[in-house]
């Protein structure tokens, strides 16, 4: 699965990120461990393998 995220400077600022790499790291962390199922499973436990495509927009 490919997840494509378009990010503006305002988005980076709102997420308190100084770079796309830092933003990607935060998103990966949220997807892998921040998404929790009702029985306590983490996202990394049940999500299909994914690739992130982070694109800077104006």
C-alpha positions, 0 to 999 in steps of 0.5 A, spaced: 500 500 500 502 506 498 500 512 502 501 519 499 501 525 503 501 532 500 504 537 505 505 545 505 509 549 509 503 551 514 502 543 515 510 542 517 509 548 522 503 545 525 506 539 526 512 542 529 517 539 523 523 543 520 523 538 514 519 533 510 524 527 513 522 529 520 514 530 518 515 523 515 518 520 521 512 523 526 507 520 521 510 513 521 511 513 528 503 515 529 501 509 524 506 504 527 504 505 534 499 511 535 493 507 531 490 502 537 485 497 536 479 496 541 483 490 543 490 494 544 493 492 538 498 497 535 498 499 527 504 495 526 501 489 528 495 489 523 496 494 518 498 492 511 505 493 509 506 500 506 510 506 503 509 513 504 510 518 499 511 525 502 510 531 497 511 538 498 506 543 495 505 550 495 
